[in-house]
Amino acid sequence: MMGLTVLIAGGGKVGTYLAKILRANGHTVTILEGMADEWDRLEAEMPGILVKGEPTDPHALITAGIKNAHVVAAVTRYDEMNLVITSLAKFEFRVKRTIARVNIPRNAWLFTREMGVDVMVNQADLMAHLIAREMTVGDMMTMLKLRTGEYSLVEHIVTTGSAASGKAIKDLHLPEECVLSAIIRNNKLVIPRGNIVLLPGDEVLTVAHETVIEQVRKVLEEPSL
């Protein structure tokens, strides 16, 4: 797949994490951030991709390259701001794909295609776990539910003795309806290429159809017979 041009509105920890994953996968990323207290950190962590400006300002969005963006991800800490950004992106600038972060679960009903949102990310547990990796949320947590309800971004922890432990990704017998999207190892991102060997404790993010999530969990987490 050709690299996409992605504009991330909001350069907090969530936006930074997302940008790192996208860049590691070969996509072109710009972060638009209006909070001055985030600028130094962003420029230090990810030099060359920061545009300073208010994400709801159409002129700032144009400066950040929204007219050439394939995807706009609105991931600020304010739901109302994220809705304004996706509405501008979809209806004013005709961006093909928009993603919006929901911080307060009761606001989720507002994040519809009619409001310019193609994909909604509910923040209640997802982002907290991505940011604070020491949190214990059980053996498996559904991290991202797409609007169709059929596919989820799911986290699994590779356990000692599982079928996946010590094996290369290319040798795993995973269903076709599952794709490994990222590995977190020792708090660092590892791109899941075929020759990467999974280790106990690896946090593996998979995009999987709801019918195969349990099958994937067994491969990655249950002791091998």
BALOBA-1460 file (C-alpha; in Angstrom, 3 decimals):
// residues 225
<rec num="1" residu="m" x="0.000" y="0.000" z="0.000"/>
<rec num="2" residu="m" x="1.275" y="3.446" z="-0.898"/>
<rec num="3" residu="g" x="2.078" y="5.765" z="1.972"/>
<rec num="4" residu="l" x="-0.726" y="8.072" z="3.049"/>
<rec num="5" residu="t" x="-0.527" y="11.723" z="3.948"/>
<rec num="6" residu="v" x="-2.011" y="12.089" z="7.421"/>
<rec num="7" residu="l" x="-2.800" y="15.271" z="9.337"/>
<rec num="8" residu="i" x="-3.066" y="14.767" z="13.099"/>
<rec num="9" residu="a" x="-4.880" y="17.555" z="14.917"/>
<rec num="10" residu="g" x="-3.645" y="17.486" z="18.495"/>
<rec num="11" residu="g" x="-0.070" y="16.824" z="19.491"/>
<rec num="12" residu="g" x="-0.488" y="15.455" z="22.992"/>
<rec num="13" residu="k" x="0.663" y="11.991" z="23.994"/>
<rec num="14" residu="v" x="-2.072" y="10.370" z="21.940"/>
<rec num="15" residu="g" x="-1.222" y="12.317" z="18.793"/>
<rec num="16" residu="t" x="2.486" y="11.670" z="19.281"/>
<rec num="17" residu="y" x="1.968" y="7.920" z="19.736"/>
<rec num="18" residu="l" x="-0.200" y="7.773" z="16.632"/>
<rec num="19" residu="a" x="2.333" y="9.754" z="14.609"/>
<rec num="20" residu="k" x="5.171" y="7.418" z="15.582"/>
<rec num="21" residu="i" x="3.232" y="4.345" z="14.462"/>
<rec num="22" residu="l" x="2.217" y="5.954" z="11.167"/>
<rec num="23" residu="r" x="5.731" y="7.168" z="10.363"/>
<rec num="24" residu="a" x="7.178" y="3.765" z="11.179"/>
<rec num="25" residu="n" x="4.804" y="2.311" z="8.604"/>
<rec num="26" residu="g" x="5.948" y="4.707" z="5.894"/>
<rec num="27" residu="h" x="3.222" y="7.334" z="6.007"/>
<rec num="28" residu="t" x="3.750" y="11.094" z="5.810"/>
<rec num="29" residu="v" x="2.576" y="12.779" z="9.006"/>
<rec num="30" residu="t" x="1.976" y="16.370" z="10.101"/>
<rec num="31" residu="i" x="0.886" y="17.355" z="13.617"/>
<rec num="32" residu="l" x="-1.097" y="20.567" z="14.102"/>
<rec num="33" residu="e" x="-0.908" y="21.744" z="17.714"/>
<rec num="34" residu="g" x="-2.118" y="24.983" z="19.262"/>
<rec num="35" residu="m" x="-0.837" y="24.532" z="22.809"/>
<rec num="36" residu="a" x="2.520" y="26.283" z="23.169"/>
<rec num="37" residu="d" x="3.528" y="24.100" z="26.119"/>
<rec num="38" residu="e" x="3.567" y="21.057" z="23.800"/>
<rec num="39" residu="w" x="5.769" y="22.573" z="21.087"/>
<rec num="40" residu="d" x="9.206" y="21.981" z="22.591"/>
<rec num="41" residu="r" x="8.417" y="18.343" z="23.383"/>
<rec num="42" residu="l" x="7.031" y="17.683" z="19.921"/>
<rec num="43" residu="e" x="9.973" y="19.299" z="18.178"/>
<rec num="44" residu="a" x="12.365" y="17.243" z="20.303"/>
<rec num="45" residu="e" x="10.551" y="13.916" z="19.889"/>
<rec num="46" residu="m" x="9.474" y="14.268" z="16.268"/>
<rec num="47" residu="p" x="11.431" y="17.012" z="14.521"/>
<rec num="48" residu="g" x="10.127" y="18.405" z="11.280"/>
<rec num="49" residu="i" x="6.446" y="17.493" z="11.486"/>
<rec num="50" residu="l" x="5.004" y="20.149" z="13.810"/>
<rec num="51" residu="v" x="2.836" y="23.003" z="12.559"/>
<rec num="52" residu="k" x="1.943" y="25.563" z="15.219"/>
<rec num="53" residu="g" x="-1.652" y="26.710" z="15.046"/>
<rec num="54" residu="e" x="-5.177" y="26.294" z="16.351"/>
<rec num="55" residu="p" x="-6.582" y="23.023" z="14.931"/>
<rec num="56" residu="t" x="-10.079" y="24.507" z="14.464"/>
<rec num="57" residu="d" x="-8.750" y="27.447" z="12.429"/>
<rec num="58" residu="p" x="-9.251" y="26.793" z="8.691"/>
<rec num="59" residu="h" x="-6.172" y="28.864" z="7.849"/>
<rec num="60" residu="a" x="-4.028" y="26.793" z="10.217"/>
<rec num="61" residu="l" x="-5.438" y="23.605" z="8.708"/>
<rec num="62" residu="i" x="-4.505" y="24.832" z="5.235"/>
<rec num="63" residu="t" x="-0.993" y="25.691" z="6.434"/>
<rec num="64" residu="a" x="-0.718" y="22.168" z="7.862"/>
<rec num="65" residu="g" x="-1.576" y="20.699" z="4.453"/>
<rec num="66" residu="i" x="-5.165" y="19.575" z="4.883"/>
<rec num="67" residu="k" x="-5.841" y="20.056" z="1.170"/>
<rec num="68" residu="n" x="-3.400" y="17.249" z="0.395"/>
<rec num="69" residu="a" x="-4.274" y="14.977" z="3.320"/>
<rec num="70" residu="h" x="-5.723" y="11.536" z="2.721"/>
<rec num="71" residu="v" x="-6.658" y="11.202" z="6.396"/>
<rec num="72" residu="v" x="-7.342" y="13.673" z="9.213"/>
<rec num="73" residu="a" x="-7.228" y="12.368" z="12.787"/>
<rec num="74" residu="a" x="-8.688" y="14.734" z="15.381"/>
<rec num="75" residu="v" x="-7.252" y="13.571" z="18.697"/>
<rec num="76" residu="t" x="-7.332" y="16.636" z="20.951"/>
<rec num="77" residu="r" x="-8.531" y="16.313" z="24.542"/>
<rec num="78" residu="y" x="-11.759" y="18.195" z="23.755"/>
<rec num="79" residu="d" x="-14.687" y="16.416" z="22.095"/>
<rec num="80" residu="e" x="-16.252" y="19.582" z="20.727"/>
<rec num="81" residu="m" x="-12.952" y="20.564" z="19.125"/>
<rec num="82" residu="n" x="-12.555" y="17.151" z="17.518"/>
<rec num="83" residu="l" x="-16.052" y="17.411" z="16.016"/>
<rec num="84" residu="v" x="-15.323" y="20.848" z="14.568"/>
<rec num="85" residu="i" x="-12.067" y="19.588" z="13.046"/>
<rec num="86" residu="t" x="-13.633" y="16.526" z="11.407"/>
<rec num="87" residu="s" x="-16.584" y="18.570" z="10.128"/>
<rec num="88" residu="l" x="-14.214" y="21.073" z="8.523"/>
<rec num="89" residu="a" x="-12.077" y="18.288" z="7.114"/>
<rec num="90" residu="k" x="-14.973" y="16.354" z="5.615"/>
<rec num="91" residu="f" x="-17.304" y="19.095" z="4.400"/>
<rec num="92" residu="e" x="-15.045" y="22.100" z="3.783"/>
<rec num="93" residu="f" x="-11.872" y="20.392" z="2.570"/>
<rec num="94" residu="r" x="-13.351" y="17.107" z="1.295"/>
<rec num="95" residu="v" x="-10.845" y="14.881" z="3.083"/>
<rec num="96" residu="k" x="-11.518" y="11.268" z="2.190"/>
<rec num="97" residu="r" x="-11.129" y="9.751" z="5.676"/>
<rec num="98" residu="t" x="-11.661" y="11.308" z="9.111"/>
<rec num="99" residu="i" x="-11.027" y="9.834" z="12.545"/>
<rec num="100" residu="a" x="-12.122" y="11.455" z="15.805"/>
<rec num="101" residu="r" x="-11.155" y="10.802" z="19.404"/>
<rec num="102" residu="v" x="-13.988" y="10.684" z="21.955"/>
<rec num="103" residu="n" x="-12.874" y="11.636" z="25.443"/>
<rec num="104" residu="i" x="-16.224" y="11.515" z="27.254"/>
<rec num="105" residu="p" x="-18.188" y="8.322" z="26.460"/>
<rec num="106" residu="r" x="-21.588" y="9.993" z="26.773"/>
<rec num="107" residu="n" x="-20.676" y="12.196" z="23.801"/>
<rec num="108" residu="a" x="-20.107" y="9.242" z="21.484"/>
<rec num="109" residu="w" x="-23.574" y="9.488" z="19.920"/>
<rec num="110" residu="l" x="-22.575" y="12.798" z="18.331"/>
<rec num="111" residu="f" x="-19.680" y="11.301" z="16.399"/>
<rec num="112" residu="t" x="-21.542" y="10.265" z="13.263"/>
<rec num="113" residu="r" x="-20.921" y="10.476" z="9.532"/>
<rec num="114" residu="e" x="-23.459" y="13.300" z="9.449"/>
<rec num="115" residu="m" x="-21.034" y="15.220" z="11.676"/>
<rec num="116" residu="g" x="-18.119" y="14.372" z="9.415"/>
<rec num="117" residu="v" x="-16.726" y="11.416" z="11.410"/>
<rec num="118" residu="d" x="-15.876" y="8.236" z="9.517"/>
<rec num="119" residu="v" x="-14.273" y="6.374" z="12.435"/>
<rec num="120" residu="m" x="-14.774" y="7.094" z="16.125"/>
<rec num="121" residu="v" x="-12.235" y="6.129" z="18.776"/>
<rec num="122" residu="n" x="-13.831" y="5.855" z="22.210"/>
<rec num="123" residu="q" x="-11.335" y="7.049" z="24.769"/>
<rec num="124" residu="a" x="-12.640" y="5.513" z="27.960"/>
<rec num="125" residu="d" x="-10.054" y="2.706" z="28.213"/>
<rec num="126" residu="l" x="-8.185" y="2.760" z="24.933"/>
<rec num="127" residu="m" x="-6.023" y="5.828" z="25.221"/>
<rec num="128" residu="a" x="-5.417" y="5.493" z="28.928"/>
<rec num="129" residu="h" x="-3.875" y="2.096" z="28.307"/>
<rec num="130" residu="l" x="-1.807" y="3.237" z="25.360"/>
<rec num="131" residu="i" x="-0.350" y="6.058" z="27.446"/>
<rec num="132" residu="a" x="-0.066" y="4.348" z="30.840"/>
<rec num="133" residu="r" x="1.198" y="0.928" z="29.894"/>
<rec num="134" residu="e" x="1.452" y="-0.258" z="33.486"/>
<rec num="135" residu="m" x="-2.322" y="-0.394" z="33.862"/>
<rec num="136" residu="t" x="-3.792" y="-3.892" z="34.267"/>
<rec num="137" residu="v" x="-6.964" y="-4.328" z="32.238"/>
<rec num="138" residu="g" x="-7.196" y="-8.074" z="31.979"/>
<rec num="139" residu="d" x="-5.869" y="-10.649" z="29.568"/>
<rec num="140" residu="m" x="-7.278" y="-8.950" z="26.514"/>
<rec num="141" residu="m" x="-8.792" y="-5.540" z="25.904"/>
<rec num="142" residu="t" x="-10.715" y="-4.459" z="22.865"/>
<rec num="143" residu="m" x="-8.944" y="-1.211" z="22.103"/>
<rec num="144" residu="l" x="-10.645" y="0.159" z="19.053"/>
<rec num="145" residu="k" x="-14.085" y="-0.665" z="17.718"/>
<rec num="146" residu="l" x="-14.743" y="0.448" z="14.172"/>
<rec num="147" residu="r" x="-18.176" y="1.792" z="13.328"/>
<rec num="148" residu="t" x="-19.267" y="-1.409" z="11.584"/>
<rec num="149" residu="g" x="-18.685" y="-3.379" z="14.765"/>
<rec num="150" residu="e" x="-17.040" y="-6.170" z="12.762"/>
<rec num="151" residu="y" x="-13.345" y="-5.376" z="13.202"/>
<rec num="152" residu="s" x="-11.489" y="-4.345" z="16.335"/>
<rec num="153" residu="l" x="-7.977" y="-3.289" z="17.216"/>
<rec num="154" residu="v" x="-7.198" y="-5.702" z="20.049"/>
<rec num="155" residu="e" x="-4.253" y="-6.004" z="22.424"/>
<rec num="156" residu="h" x="-2.811" y="-9.354" z="23.480"/>
<rec num="157" residu="i" x="0.118" y="-10.124" z="25.786"/>
<rec num="158" residu="v" x="2.323" y="-12.971" z="24.537"/>
<rec num="159" residu="t" x="2.691" y="-15.467" z="27.380"/>
<rec num="160" residu="t" x="5.466" y="-17.936" z="28.128"/>
<rec num="161" residu="g" x="4.624" y="-21.324" z="26.661"/>
<rec num="162" residu="s" x="2.076" y="-20.011" z="24.188"/>
<rec num="163" residu="a" x="2.116" y="-21.104" z="20.550"/>
<rec num="164" residu="a" x="3.454" y="-17.678" z="19.588"/>
<rec num="165" residu="s" x="6.272" y="-17.435" z="22.138"/>
<rec num="166" residu="g" x="9.666" y="-17.743" z="20.480"/>
<rec num="167" residu="k" x="8.233" y="-18.027" z="16.971"/>
<rec num="168" residu="a" x="8.589" y="-15.757" z="13.963"/>
<rec num="169" residu="i" x="5.401" y="-14.029" z="12.873"/>
<rec num="170" residu="k" x="5.538" y="-15.746" z="9.479"/>
<rec num="171" residu="d" x="5.357" y="-19.120" z="11.223"/>
<rec num="172" residu="l" x="2.237" y="-18.352" z="13.252"/>
<rec num="173" residu="h" x="-1.011" y="-19.954" z="12.179"/>
<rec num="174" residu="l" x="-3.211" y="-16.875" z="12.389"/>
<rec num="175" residu="p" x="-6.550" y="-16.580" z="10.574"/>
<rec num="176" residu="e" x="-6.749" y="-14.536" z="7.371"/>
<rec num="177" residu="e" x="-9.160" y="-12.115" z="9.045"/>
<rec num="178" residu="c" x="-6.376" y="-10.930" z="11.379"/>
<rec num="179" residu="v" x="-3.464" y="-8.569" z="10.748"/>
<rec num="180" residu="l" x="-0.713" y="-7.727" z="13.248"/>
<rec num="181" residu="s" x="-0.385" y="-3.943" z="13.334"/>
<rec num="182" residu="a" x="2.215" y="-3.242" z="16.051"/>
<rec num="183" residu="i" x="4.318" y="-4.801" z="18.798"/>
<rec num="184" residu="i" x="5.227" y="-2.956" z="21.992"/>
<rec num="185" residu="r" x="8.404" y="-4.403" z="23.503"/>
<rec num="186" residu="n" x="10.107" y="-2.782" z="26.509"/>
<rec num="187" residu="n" x="8.044" y="0.365" z="25.860"/>
<rec num="188" residu="k" x="9.351" y="0.600" z="22.292"/>
<rec num="189" residu="l" x="7.482" y="0.134" z="19.041"/>
<rec num="190" residu="v" x="8.475" y="-2.856" z="16.887"/>
<rec num="191" residu="i" x="7.066" y="-3.152" z="13.364"/>
<rec num="192" residu="p" x="5.600" y="-6.687" z="12.956"/>
<rec num="193" residu="r" x="7.484" y="-7.993" z="9.923"/>
<rec num="194" residu="g" x="7.474" y="-11.683" z="9.069"/>
<rec num="195" residu="n" x="10.903" y="-12.481" z="10.517"/>
<rec num="196" residu="i" x="10.266" y="-10.804" z="13.894"/>
<rec num="197" residu="v" x="10.278" y="-13.368" z="16.707"/>
<rec num="198" residu="l" x="7.656" y="-12.813" z="19.395"/>
<rec num="199" residu="l" x="8.842" y="-12.886" z="22.993"/>
<rec num="200" residu="p" x="6.992" y="-13.417" z="26.280"/>
<rec num="201" residu="g" x="5.658" y="-10.091" z="27.492"/>
<rec num="202" residu="d" x="5.337" y="-8.576" z="24.026"/>
<rec num="203" residu="e" x="2.180" y="-6.517" z="23.683"/>
<rec num="204" residu="v" x="0.761" y="-7.296" z="20.259"/>
<rec num="205" residu="l" x="-1.868" y="-5.123" z="18.597"/>
<rec num="206" residu="t" x="-3.992" y="-6.910" z="16.019"/>
<rec num="207" residu="v" x="-6.819" y="-5.831" z="13.754"/>
<rec num="208" residu="a" x="-9.178" y="-8.798" z="13.766"/>
<rec num="209" residu="h" x="-12.688" y="-9.705" z="12.733"/>
<rec num="210" residu="e" x="-14.926" y="-10.371" z="15.708"/>
<rec num="211" residu="t" x="-15.278" y="-14.032" z="14.688"/>
<rec num="212" residu="v" x="-11.533" y="-14.748" z="15.056"/>
<rec num="213" residu="i" x="-10.552" y="-12.689" z="18.115"/>
<rec num="214" residu="e" x="-10.766" y="-15.694" z="20.437"/>
<rec num="215" residu="q" x="-8.721" y="-17.817" z="18.026"/>
<rec num="216" residu="v" x="-5.995" y="-15.152" z="17.936"/>
<rec num="217" residu="r" x="-6.030" y="-14.916" z="21.728"/>
<rec num="218" residu="k" x="-5.413" y="-18.650" z="22.046"/>
<rec num="219" residu="v" x="-2.372" y="-18.493" z="19.736"/>
<rec num="220" residu="l" x="-0.808" y="-15.558" z="21.544"/>
<rec num="221" residu="e" x="-1.793" y="-16.176" z="25.141"/>
<rec num="222" residu="e" x="-2.788" y="-19.752" z="25.947"/>
<rec num="223" residu="p" x="-0.185" y="-22.457" z="26.761"/>
<rec num="224" residu="s" x="0.629" y="-24.591" z="23.741"/>
<rec num="225" residu="l" x="-0.444" y="-28.224" z="24.016"/>
